[in-house]
């Protein structure tokens, strides 16, 4: 029996293997929320817009502007497709990555943590929160130019927009733009 897997699913799986390459190689356990990140936190923008995204500049090393890589139409796709609701499936990831459906629990713990700062309950919330610190959250990956480029919003290690480029048949991080340092 043949499974019908789309090219986008195959590329998503290969991209996720590249995103987690170092952690998987070191044997780390990785947890990812199955609900894609839709609430992008870009501090100086009210919402994801072409003009706002076009002015973003890569972190460190060689400076690259998003508009030097993506057209207006592609940038619109980053905003619309990248922030659209999406549910990841286990088959989109290599072994070693676990999906969690507990995003609402995590969000409620975070909200409770900030609501109860300075109160005795903080200890309980902090203990529960520690268990979620290793969880990751991504937007739905958006692919461009016949699966040559991919863009995704990542909300861990400081929220950032990561751009990957396929080189010699493998996904490699091309550059990223960090929005906040945490």
C-alpha positions as CSV (number, residue, x, y, z in Angstrom):
1,X,0.0,0.0,0.0
2,X,1.4,3.4,-1.0
3,X,1.0,6.4,1.1
4,X,0.2,9.6,-0.8
5,X,2.4,12.2,0.8
6,X,2.5,15.6,-0.9
7,X,5.7,17.4,-1.8
8,X,4.9,20.1,0.8
9,X,4.8,17.4,3.5
10,X,8.1,15.8,2.3
11,X,9.7,19.3,2.3
12,X,8.3,20.1,5.7
13,X,9.7,16.9,7.2
14,X,13.1,17.6,5.6
15,X,13.0,21.2,6.8
16,X,12.2,20.2,10.4
17,X,15.1,17.7,10.4
18,X,17.3,20.6,9.5
19,X,15.8,22.9,12.1
20,X,16.4,20.3,14.8
21,X,19.6,18.8,13.4
22,X,21.9,19.7,16.3
23,X,19.4,18.7,19.1
24,X,18.5,15.4,17.4
25,X,22.2,14.6,16.9
26,X,22.9,15.2,20.6
27,X,19.9,13.0,21.6
28,X,17.8,15.8,23.1
29,X,14.1,15.2,23.6
30,X,12.2,17.9,21.6
31,X,8.6,18.9,22.2
32,X,6.6,21.0,19.7
33,X,3.1,22.3,20.0
34,X,1.0,20.7,17.3
35,X,-0.9,24.0,16.8
36,X,1.2,26.3,14.7
37,X,2.1,29.7,16.0
38,X,-0.3,32.3,14.7
39,X,0.3,35.1,17.1
40,X,3.5,36.6,15.8
41,X,5.2,39.1,18.2
42,X,6.9,41.8,16.1
43,X,7.2,44.6,18.6
44,X,7.4,47.6,16.2
45,X,4.6,46.3,13.9
46,X,0.9,46.2,14.7
47,X,0.5,43.4,12.3
48,X,2.4,41.5,9.6
49,X,2.6,43.8,6.6
50,X,4.7,43.7,3.4
51,X,6.4,47.0,4.2
52,X,7.1,46.0,7.8
53,X,8.6,42.7,6.8
54,X,10.5,44.1,3.9
55,X,12.4,46.4,6.3
56,X,13.6,43.6,8.5
57,X,17.3,43.0,8.4
58,X,19.1,39.7,9.2
59,X,20.9,39.2,12.5
60,X,24.7,39.3,12.7
61,X,27.1,38.5,9.9
62,X,26.2,39.5,6.4
63,X,23.2,41.8,6.5
64,X,20.3,40.7,4.3
65,X,17.0,42.4,3.9
66,X,13.9,40.3,3.4
67,X,13.0,42.4,0.3
68,X,16.4,41.4,-1.2
69,X,15.2,37.8,-1.1
70,X,11.4,37.8,-1.4
71,X,9.1,39.6,-3.8
72,X,6.1,41.6,-2.7
73,X,3.8,38.6,-3.5
74,X,6.1,36.2,-1.6
75,X,6.2,38.5,1.4
76,X,2.4,38.7,1.4
77,X,2.4,34.9,1.5
78,X,4.7,35.0,4.5
79,X,2.1,37.1,6.4
80,X,-1.0,35.3,5.3
81,X,0.1,31.7,5.1
82,X,2.7,31.8,7.8
83,X,0.2,33.2,10.4
84,X,-2.7,31.0,9.3
85,X,-4.1,28.3,11.7
86,X,-2.4,25.0,11.0
87,X,-2.0,21.7,12.9
88,X,1.3,19.8,12.6
89,X,1.1,16.0,12.3
90,X,3.6,13.5,13.6
91,X,4.5,12.2,10.2
92,X,5.9,15.7,9.3
93,X,8.8,15.2,11.7
94,X,11.8,12.9,12.1
95,X,12.0,10.6,15.1
96,X,12.8,12.3,18.3
97,X,10.3,15.1,18.0
98,X,7.2,14.8,20.1
99,X,4.0,16.8,19.4
100,X,1.9,18.2,22.2
101,X,-1.7,19.3,22.1
102,X,-1.4,21.1,25.4
103,X,-0.9,24.6,24.0
104,X,-3.9,26.0,25.9
105,X,-2.5,24.6,29.2
106,X,0.8,26.2,28.6
107,X,-0.8,29.6,27.7
108,X,-3.0,29.4,30.9
109,X,0.1,28.7,33.0
110,X,1.9,31.7,31.4
111,X,-1.1,34.0,32.0
112,X,-1.4,32.8,35.6
113,X,2.3,33.3,36.1
114,X,2.1,37.0,35.1
115,X,-1.2,37.6,36.9
116,X,0.1,36.2,40.2
117,X,3.6,37.7,40.4
118,X,4.5,38.3,44.0
119,X,1.8,36.0,45.4
120,X,2.4,32.6,47.1
121,X,0.8,30.6,44.2
122,X,3.8,31.7,42.0
123,X,5.8,28.7,43.3
124,X,3.2,26.3,41.9
125,X,2.9,28.1,38.6
126,X,6.7,28.2,38.3
127,X,7.0,24.5,38.9
128,X,4.4,23.8,36.2
129,X,6.0,26.3,33.8
130,X,9.5,24.7,34.1
131,X,8.1,21.5,32.5
132,X,7.1,23.6,29.5
133,X,10.3,25.5,28.9
134,X,11.5,22.9,26.4
135,X,8.4,23.2,24.3
136,X,8.8,24.9,20.9
137,X,6.3,26.7,18.7
138,X,6.5,27.4,15.0
139,X,4.3,28.9,12.3
140,X,3.3,26.9,9.3
141,X,6.4,26.8,7.0
142,X,5.9,28.8,3.8
143,X,7.8,27.5,0.8
144,X,8.9,29.5,-2.2
145,X,10.4,29.1,-5.7
146,X,9.7,25.4,-6.2
147,X,10.8,24.5,-2.6
148,X,14.1,26.4,-2.8
149,X,13.3,28.8,0.1
150,X,11.3,28.3,3.3
151,X,10.3,30.8,5.9
152,X,8.9,30.2,9.4
153,X,8.3,32.1,12.6
154,X,9.8,30.5,15.6
155,X,8.9,31.7,19.1
156,X,11.6,30.1,21.2
157,X,15.1,31.5,22.0
158,X,13.7,34.9,21.2
159,X,11.0,35.2,18.6
160,X,12.4,35.3,15.1
161,X,11.6,34.8,11.5
162,X,13.9,32.2,10.0
163,X,14.7,31.8,6.4
164,X,16.0,28.5,5.1
165,X,17.5,27.8,1.6
166,X,17.9,24.4,0.0
167,X,21.6,23.8,-0.9
168,X,22.7,20.6,-2.6
169,X,19.3,19.0,-1.8
170,X,19.4,19.9,2.0
171,X,17.8,22.6,3.9
172,X,20.2,25.1,5.6
173,X,19.5,28.2,7.7
174,X,20.1,31.1,5.4
175,X,19.5,33.9,7.9
176,X,17.1,35.0,10.6
177,X,15.7,38.1,12.1
178,X,15.3,38.2,15.9
179,X,12.5,40.4,17.2
180,X,13.2,40.3,21.0
181,X,16.0,38.9,23.0
182,X,14.9,36.8,25.9
